[in-house]
Amino acid sequence: MHVTDIELIPVAIPTRPVDEPLGLAPYIGGPAIGATAPQLTFEEALTACEHVGRERRATLVRLETDAGVTGWGELAATDPIQRSIVEERIAPILQDRPVWNIEGFVREAAPAGYGRDYLMTIGGVELALWDAMGKAADRPVYELLGGKCVDRVPVAFCLGLLSPDRSAKKAEEARAHGFDVLKTKASRYWRTDVERLIAMHEAVDGQLSFRVDPNCEWSVGDAVNVGAALADAGVRLEYLEQPIAVDSFGSLARLRNRLTQPIAINEDAYLPGNLFQAVKADAIDAAVVDCHPIGGLHRMRQLAGVVAEANISMAHHSGHDLGLKNAAKAHLAAAIPEFDLAMDATYYAADGDILAEPLVIEDGSMAVPERPGLAGDVDHAAIERYRIDG
């Protein structure tokens, strides 16, 4: 079975507003709020960023084969750079290539030295190859990855920046819907972040664990202050996610020695070799990984080998993914036991999807898809409904 054609389809799917049940918007982090409103107070900055996150945009990848099987993948954005990478480099490489030749495709499409834009694009296209293989074999992707270890994958509730009072209400909502873990963005307003976390902790009587993600916005001193304040308040952190800048493994190691809370990397895990370097420096307790920027499901298994040897934890990141990528994340988490932490997801807040049978998050977890490929058929009418220019 060989690839005969590839098409990109940009889509935009609305997101339920934050004040609606399981609503999300605005989902913003430290860099976004700092760049948008660097001189404002926390409250003024939130007002300035209210438009962020009202919809999720992605580019669907439709891959045709000479066997009549269609594979579907998902790029993380509607980025013209990604489109040009597909049209100018990836499409010629895939033409007439066997669908199962994933390792050869990844190596040829992005040899050593190619940047993150290439890997992000390859990661989305590679999903379509797995989807086509699963459909041709009439098997779900987790079987192609070696079989599943669990039937359901836990999911972390994800929260953007809100006031302490509104954050507390969202924590109550998360707990009421069965979530055990809440991930929240953080910012340069770290004192307000501490207030928010304590308010959420108290609102649920300590029944949630938290992940805190400032997207590299803190200094080591900020992170120490946050960790100490939360420890004093009894707030349980699963980890601080990438609290400081990338490629700072010595600083991460020193921070880890000064805190009682676990340290995770995220942005660092997207750079080839950085997970190994972080492990070598004894700088982390967990890795928050993503199959898009690492280059696909195949390379995710390589990261899992590093995680297993280092005896650290691993969770999958969320990029406001649609159903195809969320299905891929569930297959990975089910088939790779190194995924011992809940995966981040905001899929529960999407007001629509392009799958014929959308995934369901219930009681804080998602069933591993059993349909052939990633998640069975797509809804062609929905794709046309959500299609945008791009």
Sequence and secondary structure as in RCSB ss.txt:
>XXXX:A:sequence
MHVTDIELIPVAIPTRPVDEPLGLAPYIGGPAIGATAPQLTFEEALTACEHVGRERRATLVRLETDAGVTGWGEL
AATDPIQRSIVEERIAPILQDRPVWNIEGFVREAAPAGYGRDYLMTIGGVELALWDAMGKAADRPVYELLGGKCV
DRVPVAFCLGLLSPDRSAKKAEEARAHGFDVLKTKASRYWRTDVERLIAMHEAVDGQLSFRVDPNCEWSVGDAVN
VGAALADAGVRLEYLEQPIAVDSFGSLARLRNRLTQPIAINEDAYLPGNLFQAVKADAIDAAVVDCHPIGGLHRM
RQLAGVVAEANISMAHHSGHDLGLKNAAKAHLAAAIPEFDLAMDATYYAADGDILAEPLVIEDGSMAVPERPGLA
GDVDHAAIERYRIDG
>XXXX:A:secstr
 BEEEEEEEEEEEEB BTTSTT  B    HHHHHHH TTS HHHHHHHTTTTTSEEEEEEEEEEETTS EEEEEE
SS  HHHHHHIIIIIHHHHTT BTT HHHHHHHHS TT  HHHHHHHHHHHHHHHHHHHHHHTSBHHHHTT  S 
SEEEEEEEE    HHHHHHHHHHHHHTT SEEEEE  S HHHHHHHHHHHHHHTTT  EEEEE TT   HHHHHH
HHHHHHHHT  EEEEES S TT HHHHHHHHHH SS EEESGGGGSTTHHHHHHHTT  SEEEE HHHHTSHHHH
HHHHHHHHHHT EEEE  SS  HHHHHHHHHHHHH TT  S EE  GGGBS  SBSS   EETTEEE   SSBTT
S B HHHHHHHB   
